[in-house]
Amino acid sequence: MSSRSGAALAGLGVTAGSLALAEAVVRLGGTGPGPVEAVAEAFIDRTPPWLKDLAIDLFGTADKLALGVGIAVVMAGLAIAAGLAERARRLRGAAVVVVLAVIAAAATLTRPDGGLAATWPVLACGLAGACALVAVGSAPALDPAWAMTHRKVLGRRQLLISAGAVGGVAVAGGSIMRLTGNAAPATAPAPLDLPAPVSPAAQVPEGGALDIAGLAPYETPNEEFYRIDTAFVVPRVDPATWTLRVHGLVDREVEMSLDDLLGEELVEAWVTLCCVSNQVGGDLIGNARWLGLPVRTVLERAGVRDGADMVLSRSVDGFSASTPLGVLMDDRNALLAVAMNGTELPPEHGYPVRVVVPGLYGYVSATKWLAELEVTRFADQTAYWTDRGWSARGPVKISSRIDVPRGRRSLQAGENVVAGVAWAQHTGIAAVEVRVDGGPWQPADLAEEVSVDTWRQWVYRWDAAAGDHRLEVRATGHDGEVQTEEVQGTVPDGATGLHGVDVAVA
């Protein structure tokens, strides 16, 4: 390779081509995750809480896409470096490609759906890429003018680079499609035959949902419901082979198929879910109508032994959550959910079965793509995020948010509508108050309460005077707890403080 640009392109093309080949072999063979997915999920597993929060603050529910783009950029940089290294010294760039393959294979080995069978395509294709880089490096450069005169359009180097580039584009496109949930599985599962609930969700009364422009609706549409989880690629679970195993400190193990679950007496309930990474005033929260089997039903069937105080739920992708046993056995609607807002669960929200527990942050309760429930003790087991510095129990903290007006908006003097939502799951909201410029708290009007397990809309009619103003909101629960003004970050058990917006009134 005579030029630095040629060497860089050679490294990029060969690495992209070997990566594309490894992805194709793994996918066609069905041996496990592709190398890009494995590396991304291994990175997510090792992400410290502060970095996870930073990513969510910066990118929100697009954090997985941002990670994918970041990995692509880093891989491109390393591939270019490999090409330049091979130009500087024979076999040096090939060694970089081999090291990258070993790292990807090691990440694949650690995945729940990986293992030894999934590592050989990554290693083999990495070795092939290294050999190709050596071959390209030893090939003489092809003079473009001579090539056009003699009708030799592509030399060996150009052919390898072009093939690698095409493969790289293909694997990048496929990864992005799978990352965003747009890639269909080889055989799409048939729609679930959802039974009618034996206990339907409460009807939303006329005054339970306020019709105010800009205010979050009482029911969050499925496509707008927040998604925060550890899966780089949404797992595709075959409903025909799905099973739930209940084991641990029980008198008898229980195993259920999806048909078994759908044949049970299912109940429907409104439940608001909230992510522990939700900042004060954030939108990582949503309310939906869930259909499922009460978790206590299967736990009672298994027979919980004395001394147990926690249920460790695990997903098909290895995620786990530690849920206090007491909240799964009391009268709240903690569900093995199969439907969301009247339809089967979307893949990104846990199809075919997930856990929904009122009153707990999702990281200790809302396991998607559920595979097993292990009855155990907090003293004996830890979960995915508690191993990374988060609190083991995670009850949702009372909070409130202003949706209308948005911050920095210009308003006209006179009556203006201030509206938002407040929540204290499994306690319920008794009052919401608004204050202007740090003045006295004024009561807001509440929408009718549908359930103590959901958020509650509120509205305040504000007679605004000209000037710049600061609006703040706080909530009070049915238990008398008043939302604190003390500011705390999301780590280790959820953010606190008051949400406020600044507005200008003309």
KAQUI-V363669 format. One record per residue. N is the residue number from 1. RES is the residue in three letters. SS is DSSP state (A for helix, B for strand, O for the rest). PSI is psi as a letter, one per 20 degrees, with the letter a starting at -180 (999 if undefined). OMEGA is omega in degrees with one decimal (none if undefined). Layout:
BEGIN
<<N & RES & SS & PSI & OMEGA> <N & RES & SS & PSI & OMEGA>>
END
This chain:
BEGIN
<<1 & MET & O & p & -173.0> <2 & SER & O & h & -175.4> <3 & SER & O & q & 178.0> <4 & ARG & A & h & 180.0> <5 & SER & A & h & 177.4> <6 & GLY & A & g & 178.5> <7 & ALA & A & g & 179.2> <8 & ALA & A & g & 178.7> <9 & LEU & A & h & 178.1> <10 & ALA & A & g & 178.6> <11 & GLY & A & g & -179.4> <12 & LEU & A & g & -177.3> <13 & GLY & A & g & -178.5> <14 & VAL & A & g & -179.6> <15 & THR & A & g & 178.5> <16 & ALA & A & h & 179.3> <17 & GLY & A & g & 179.0> <18 & SER & A & h & 177.4> <19 & LEU & A & g & 178.9> <20 & ALA & A & g & 179.1> <21 & LEU & A & g & 178.6> <22 & ALA & A & g & 178.0> <23 & GLU & A & g & -178.2> <24 & ALA & A & g & -179.0> <25 & VAL & A & g & -179.9> <26 & VAL & A & g & -176.8> <27 & ARG & A & g & -179.0> <28 & LEU & A & h & -179.6> <29 & GLY & A & i & 179.7> <30 & GLY & O & k & -175.5> <31 & THR & O & i & 179.7> <32 & GLY & O & a & -179.4> <33 & PRO & O & q & 174.0> <34 & GLY & O & r & -177.1> <35 & PRO & A & h & 179.5> <36 & VAL & A & g & 178.7> <37 & GLU & A & g & -178.1> <38 & ALA & A & g & 179.5> <39 & VAL & A & g & -179.7> <40 & ALA & A & g & -178.3> <41 & GLU & A & h & 174.5> <42 & ALA & A & h & 176.7> <43 & PHE & A & g & 179.0> <44 & ILE & A & g & -179.3> <45 & ASP & A & h & -176.1> <46 & ARG & O & j & -179.4> <47 & THR & O & p & 176.3> <48 & PRO & O & q & -176.8> <49 & PRO & A & g & -176.9> <50 & TRP & A & h & 179.6> <51 & LEU & A & h & 175.8> <52 & LYS & A & g & -179.9> <53 & ASP & A & h & 179.1> <54 & LEU & A & g & 179.6> <55 & ALA & A & g & -179.7> <56 & ILE & A & h & 177.6> <57 & ASP & A & g & -176.4> <58 & LEU & A & g & -170.4> <59 & PHE & A & i & -179.6> <60 & GLY & A & c & -178.3> <61 & THR & A & i & 174.5> <62 & ALA & A & j & -176.2> <63 & ASP & A & h & 179.8> <64 & LYS & A & g & 178.4> <65 & LEU & A & g & 178.3> <66 & ALA & A & g & 178.0> <67 & LEU & A & g & 179.1> <68 & GLY & A & g & 178.2> <69 & VAL & A & g & 178.6> <70 & GLY & A & g & 178.2> <71 & ILE & A & g & 179.3> <72 & ALA & A & g & 179.9> <73 & VAL & A & g & 179.7> <74 & VAL & A & g & 179.1> <75 & MET & A & g & 178.7> <76 & ALA & A & g & 178.4> <77 & GLY & A & g & 178.9> <78 & LEU & A & h & 178.4> <79 & ALA & A & g & 177.1> <80 & ILE & A & g & 178.1> <81 & ALA & A & h & 178.6> <82 & ALA & A & g & 178.4> <83 & GLY & A & g & 179.0> <84 & LEU & A & h & 178.6> <85 & ALA & A & h & 179.4> <86 & GLU & A & h & 177.6> <87 & ARG & A & h & -178.7> <88 & ALA & A & h & -178.1> <89 & ARG & O & p & -177.7> <90 & ARG & O & p & 178.1> <91 & LEU & O & i & 180.0> <92 & ARG & A & g & 177.8> <93 & GLY & A & h & 177.3> <94 & ALA & A & h & 178.3> <95 & ALA & A & h & 177.8> <96 & VAL & A & g & 179.0> <97 & VAL & A & g & 178.7> <98 & VAL & A & g & 178.9> <99 & VAL & A & g & 177.2> <100 & LEU & A & g & 178.6> <101 & ALA & A & h & 178.9> <102 & VAL & A & g & 178.2> <103 & ILE & A & g & 179.5> <104 & ALA & A & h & 179.3> <105 & ALA & A & h & 178.0> <106 & ALA & A & g & 177.4> <107 & ALA & A & g & 178.7> <108 & THR & A & h & -178.0> <109 & LEU & A & h & -176.5> <110 & THR & A & i & -175.0> <111 & ARG & O & q & 179.3> <112 & PRO & O & h & 179.7> <113 & ASP & O & j & -179.8> <114 & GLY & O & c & -178.1> <115 & GLY & O & a & -175.5> <116 & LEU & A & h & -176.7> <117 & ALA & A & h & -177.7> <118 & ALA & A & i & -176.2> <119 & THR & A & h & -174.0> <120 & TRP & A & h & 177.2> <121 & PRO & A & h & -179.2> <122 & VAL & A & g & -180.0> <123 & LEU & A & g & -178.5> <124 & ALA & A & g & -179.2> <125 & CYS & A & h & 175.0> <126 & GLY & A & g & 177.6> <127 & LEU & A & g & 177.4> <128 & ALA & A & g & 177.7> <129 & GLY & A & h & 178.2> <130 & ALA & A & g & 178.2> <131 & CYS & A & g & 179.0> <132 & ALA & A & h & 179.7> <133 & LEU & A & h & 176.6> <134 & VAL & A & g & -179.9> <135 & ALA & A & g & 178.7> <136 & VAL & A & h & -179.0> <137 & GLY & A & h & -178.5> <138 & SER & A & i & -179.3> <139 & ALA & O & q & 178.0> <140 & PRO & O & q & 177.5> <141 & ALA & O & q & -179.1> <142 & LEU & O & p & -179.5> <143 & ASP & O & p & -175.2> <144 & PRO & A & g & -178.2> <145 & ALA & A & g & 178.6> <146 & TRP & A & h & -178.3> <147 & ALA & A & h & -179.3> <148 & MET & A & h & -179.5> <149 & THR & A & g & -176.6> <150 & HIS & O & j & 177.4> <151 & ARG & O & k & 173.8> <152 & LYS & O & n & -172.0> <153 & VAL & O & g & -175.8> <154 & LEU & O & p & 169.4> <155 & GLY & O & a & -177.8> <156 & ARG & A & g & -178.5> <157 & ARG & A & g & -178.3> <158 & GLN & A & h & -179.7> <159 & LEU & A & g & 179.9> <160 & LEU & A & g & -179.8> <161 & ILE & A & g & -179.7> <162 & SER & A & g & 179.3> <163 & ALA & A & g & 179.0> <164 & GLY & A & h & 179.6> <165 & ALA & A & g & 178.1> <166 & VAL & A & g & 178.3> <167 & GLY & A & h & 179.3> <168 & GLY & A & g & 176.8> <169 & VAL & A & g & -179.2> <170 & ALA & A & g & -178.3> <171 & VAL & A & h & 178.1> <172 & ALA & A & g & 179.1> <173 & GLY & A & g & 179.1> <174 & GLY & A & h & 180.0> <175 & SER & A & g & 179.7> <176 & ILE & A & h & 177.9> <177 & MET & A & g & -179.5> <178 & ARG & A & h & -179.9> <179 & LEU & A & g & -178.2> <180 & THR & O & j & 175.6> <181 & GLY & O & j & -177.3> <182 & ASN & O & i & 179.4> <183 & ALA & O & p & -177.9> <184 & ALA & O & q & 174.7> <185 & PRO & O & r & -177.2> <186 & ALA & O & g & 175.2> <187 & THR & O & o & -177.9> <188 & ALA & O & p & 179.5> <189 & PRO & O & q & 177.6> <190 & ALA & O & q & 177.6> <191 & PRO & O & q & 179.8> <192 & LEU & O & q & 175.6> <193 & ASP & O & n & -174.3> <194 & LEU & O & p & 178.2> <195 & PRO & O & r & 174.0> <196 & ALA & O & p & -179.5> <197 & PRO & O & q & 174.3> <198 & VAL & O & h & 176.9> <199 & SER & B & n & -178.3> <200 & PRO & O & q & 174.3> <201 & ALA & O & q & 179.2> <202 & ALA & O & q & 174.5> <203 & GLN & O & p & 178.0> <204 & VAL & O & o & -178.6> <205 & PRO & O & r & -178.0> <206 & GLU & A & h & -179.7> <207 & GLY & A & j & -178.4> <208 & GLY & A & i & -179.9> <209 & ALA & O & o & -177.8> <210 & LEU & O & p & -179.7> <211 & ASP & O & n & -178.6> <212 & ILE & O & p & -179.3> <213 & ALA & O & p & 178.9> <214 & GLY & O & i & 179.5> <215 & LEU & O & p & 177.5> <216 & ALA & O & p & -180.0> <217 & PRO & O & q & 179.2> <218 & TYR & O & g & 177.0> <219 & GLU & O & p & 178.1> <220 & THR & O & p & 177.8> <221 & PRO & O & q & -178.4> <222 & ASN & A & g & -176.3> <223 & GLU & A & i & 178.8> <224 & GLU & A & i & -178.7> <225 & PHE & O & p & -175.9> <226 & TYR & O & q & 175.4> <227 & ARG & O & o & 173.0> <228 & ILE & O & o & 177.3> <229 & ASP & O & a & -176.2> <230 & THR & O & j & -176.7> <231 & ALA & O & o & 177.2> <232 & PHE & O & h & 175.5> <233 & VAL & O & p & -178.5> <234 & VAL & O & p & 178.6> <235 & PRO & O & q & 176.0> <236 & ARG & O & o & -174.6> <237 & VAL & O & p & 178.5> <238 & ASP & O & o & -178.4> <239 & PRO & O & h & -178.0> <240 & ALA & O & h & -177.9> <241 & THR & O & i & -178.4> <242 & TRP & O & p & 172.9> <243 & THR & B & q & 173.2> <244 & LEU & B & p & 177.3> <245 & ARG & B & p & 176.6> <246 & VAL & B & o & -173.9> <247 & HIS & B & a & -179.8> <248 & GLY & B & c & -178.4> <249 & LEU & O & m & -179.4> <250 & VAL & B & q & 178.4> <251 & ASP & O & h & -178.9> <252 & ARG & O & p & 176.8> <253 & GLU & O & q & 178.1> <254 & VAL & B & p & 174.8> <255 & GLU & B & p & -176.9> <256 & MET & B & p & 169.1> <257 & SER & B & r & 178.4> <258 & LEU & A & h & 176.9> <259 & ASP & A & h & 176.4> <260 & ASP & A & g & -177.6> <261 & LEU & A & g & -179.4> <262 & LEU & A & i & 178.0> <263 & GLY & O & i & 178.7> <264 & GLU & O & r & 175.0> <265 & GLU & O & n & -175.2> <266 & LEU & O & q & 178.4> <267 & VAL & B & q & -179.3> <268 & GLU & B & p & -177.2> <269 & ALA & B & q & 171.0> <270 & TRP & B & p & 177.5> <271 & VAL & B & p & 173.7> <272 & THR & B & p & 176.0> <273 & LEU & B & q & -177.7> <274 & CYS & B & p & 177.8> <275 & CYS & O & q & 179.0> <276 & VAL & O & h & 178.6> <277 & SER & O & j & 179.1> <278 & ASN & O & o & 175.4> <279 & GLN & O & r & 175.7> <280 & VAL & O & p & -177.1> <281 & GLY & O & j & -176.3> <282 & GLY & O & r & -175.5> <283 & ASP & O & j & 176.8> <284 & LEU & O & l & -177.5> <285 & ILE & B & q & 179.2> <286 & GLY & B & q & -178.2> <287 & ASN & B & p & -177.7> <288 & ALA & B & r & 177.6> <289 & ARG & B & o & -172.4> <290 & TRP & B & q & 175.3> <291 & LEU & B & p & 179.9> <292 & GLY & B & a & 179.1> <293 & LEU & B & p & 177.0> <294 & PRO & B & p & -179.1> <295 & VAL & A & h & -177.9> <296 & ARG & A & h & 179.5> <297 & THR & A & g & -179.2> <298 & VAL & A & h & 178.0> <299 & LEU & A & g & 177.1> <300 & GLU & A & h & 179.3> <301 & ARG & A & h & 178.9> <302 & ALA & A & h & -179.1> <303 & GLY & O & n & -177.4> <304 & VAL & B & p & -178.7> <305 & ARG & O & q & 177.1> <306 & ASP & O & q & 178.4> <307 & GLY & O & i & 178.1> <308 & ALA & O & q & 177.8> <309 & ASP & O & j & -176.8> <310 & MET & B & q & 172.3> <311 & VAL & B & p & 178.7> <312 & LEU & B & o & 178.8> <313 & SER & B & p & -178.9> <314 & ARG & B & q & 178.6> <315 & SER & B & r & -179.1> <316 & VAL & O & h & -179.1> <317 & ASP & O & j & 174.6> <318 & GLY & O & i & 177.3> <319 & PHE & O & q & 177.3> <320 & SER & B & q & 179.9> <321 & ALA & B & p & -179.3> <322 & SER & B & o & -177.1> <323 & THR & B & p & 176.8> <324 & PRO & B & p & -177.7> <325 & LEU & A & h & -175.4> <326 & GLY & A & h & -177.5> <327 & VAL & A & i & 176.5> <328 & LEU & A & i & -176.2> <329 & MET & A & i & -178.0> <330 & ASP & O & a & -171.7> <331 & ASP & O & j & -179.8> <332 & ARG & O & r & -177.9> <333 & ASN & O & m & 170.8> <334 & ALA & O & o & -167.2> <335 & LEU & B & q & 159.9> <336 & LEU & B & n & -167.9> <337 & ALA & B & p & 177.5> <338 & VAL & B & i & -177.7> <339 & ALA & B & q & -174.8> <340 & MET & B & o & -179.8> <341 & ASN & O & l & 173.0> <342 & GLY & O & i & 177.9> <343 & THR & B & r & 177.0> <344 & GLU & B & q & -178.3> <345 & LEU & O & p & 171.1> <346 & PRO & O & q & -179.9> <347 & PRO & A & g & -177.2> <348 & GLU & A & i & 178.3> <349 & HIS & A & j & 166.9> <350 & GLY & O & j & -179.2> <351 & TYR & O & p & 6.5> <352 & PRO & O & i & -176.0> <353 & VAL & O & p & 175.5> <354 & ARG & B & r & 176.9> <355 & VAL & B & p & 175.0> <356 & VAL & B & p & -178.0> <357 & VAL & O & o & 177.3> <358 & PRO & O & p & 171.2> <359 & GLY & O & i & 178.4> <360 & LEU & B & q & 173.2> <361 & TYR & O & q & -174.5> <362 & GLY & A & h & -174.5> <363 & TYR & A & i & 176.1> <364 & VAL & A & j & -175.6> <365 & SER & O & g & -163.5> <366 & ALA & O & l & -178.0> <367 & THR & O & p & 177.2> <368 & LYS & O & r & 177.3> <369 & TRP & O & l & -170.7> <370 & LEU & B & p & 178.2> <371 & ALA & B & h & -178.2> <372 & GLU & B & q & 173.0> <373 & LEU & B & p & 177.1> <374 & GLU & B & o & 177.2> <375 & VAL & B & p & -172.6> <376 & THR & B & b & 180.0> <377 & ARG & O & q & 175.9> <378 & PHE & O & h & -179.9> <379 & ALA & O & i & -174.3> <380 & ASP & O & h & -173.9> <381 & GLN & O & q & 173.1> <382 & THR & O & r & -176.3> <383 & ALA & O & r & -172.8> <384 & TYR & O & g & -174.7> <385 & TRP & O & h & 174.9> <386 & THR & A & h & 173.7> <387 & ASP & A & i & -176.9> <388 & ARG & A & k & 170.2> <389 & GLY & O & j & 179.6> <390 & TRP & O & q & 179.0> <391 & SER & O & q & -175.2> <392 & ALA & O & h & -171.2> <393 & ARG & O & g & 169.5> <394 & GLY & O & l & 173.0> <395 & PRO & B & q & -179.5> <396 & VAL & O & p & 179.5> <397 & LYS & O & q & 178.3> <398 & ILE & O & p & -177.3> <399 & SER & B & r & -179.9> <400 & SER & B & r & -174.1> <401 & ARG & B & q & 173.2> <402 & ILE & B & o & 176.5> <403 & ASP & B & h & -177.1> <404 & VAL & B & p & -3.5> <405 & PRO & O & r & 173.7> <406 & ARG & O & q & -179.9> <407 & GLY & O & q & 178.3> <408 & ARG & O & j & 178.1> <409 & ARG & O & q & 174.4> <410 & SER & B & p & -179.0> <411 & LEU & B & r & 175.3> <412 & GLN & O & q & 178.2> <413 & ALA & O & q & -177.5> <414 & GLY & B & a & -176.5> <415 & GLU & B & p & 176.3> <416 & ASN & B & q & 179.1> <417 & VAL & B & p & 171.0> <418 & VAL & B & p & -175.0> <419 & ALA & B & q & 179.5> <420 & GLY & B & b & 180.0> <421 & VAL & B & q & 176.6> <422 & ALA & B & q & -176.5> <423 & TRP & B & q & 173.0> <424 & ALA & O & m & -169.3> <425 & GLN & O & p & -177.6> <426 & HIS & O & j & 170.3> <427 & THR & O & g & 179.2> <428 & GLY & O & q & -178.2> <429 & ILE & B & p & 179.2> <430 & ALA & B & h & -176.4> <431 & ALA & B & q & 172.1> <432 & VAL & B & p & -179.4> <433 & GLU & B & q & 179.6> <434 & VAL & B & q & 172.7> <435 & ARG & B & q & -177.4> <436 & VAL & B & p & 176.3> <437 & ASP & O & k & 176.6> <438 & GLY & O & j & -179.0> <439 & GLY & O & a & -179.2> <440 & PRO & O & q & 177.5> <441 & TRP & O & p & -179.7> <442 & GLN & B & p & -177.4> <443 & PRO & B & p & 173.8> <444 & ALA & O & r & 175.9> <445 & ASP & B & p & -178.1> <446 & LEU & B & q & 167.7> <447 & ALA & O & q & 178.1> <448 & GLU & O & q & -178.7> <449 & GLU & O & p & 177.4> <450 & VAL & O & g & -179.1> <451 & SER & O & q & 175.7> <452 & VAL & O & i & -179.1> <453 & ASP & O & j & -178.0> <454 & THR & O & r & 175.3> <455 & TRP & O & r & -178.1> <456 & ARG & B & p & 178.9> <457 & GLN & B & q & 178.7> <458 & TRP & B & r & 178.8> <459 & VAL & B & q & 178.6> <460 & TYR & B & p & 178.4> <461 & ARG & B & o & -172.8> <462 & TRP & B & p & 175.5> <463 & ASP & B & n & -170.1> <464 & ALA & B & p & 173.3> <465 & ALA & O & q & -178.9> <466 & ALA & O & q & 178.6> <467 & GLY & B & a & 177.4> <468 & ASP & B & p & -175.3> <469 & HIS & B & q & 175.6> <470 & ARG & B & p & 177.9> <471 & LEU & B & p & 177.9> <472 & GLU & B & q & -177.5> <473 & VAL & B & q & 172.0> <474 & ARG & B & q & -177.8> <475 & ALA & B & q & 175.2> <476 & THR & B & p & -179.1> <477 & GLY & B & r & 176.9> <478 & HIS & O & h & 178.6> <479 & ASP & O & j & 178.8> <480 & GLY & O & i & 179.9> <481 & GLU & O & p & 178.4> <482 & VAL & B & p & 179.4> <483 & GLN & O & p & -175.8> <484 & THR & O & q & 174.3> <485 & GLU & O & i & -178.0> <486 & GLU & O & p & -177.1> <487 & VAL & O & p & 176.6> <488 & GLN & B & q & 177.2> <489 & GLY & O & r & -175.3> <490 & THR & O & h & -179.6> <491 & VAL & O & p & 7.0> <492 & PRO & O & i & -173.5> <493 & ASP & O & k & 174.3> <494 & GLY & O & q & -177.0> <495 & ALA & O & q & 173.7> <496 & THR & B & r & -178.2> <497 & GLY & O & r & -179.4> <498 & LEU & O & p & 175.0> <499 & HIS & B & p & 178.3> <500 & GLY & B & q & 176.8> <501 & VAL & B & q & 176.3> <502 & ASP & B & p & -179.0> <503 & VAL & B & q & 174.9> <504 & ALA & B & p & -178.1> <505 & VAL & B & p & -179.1> <506 & ALA & O & 999 & none>>
END
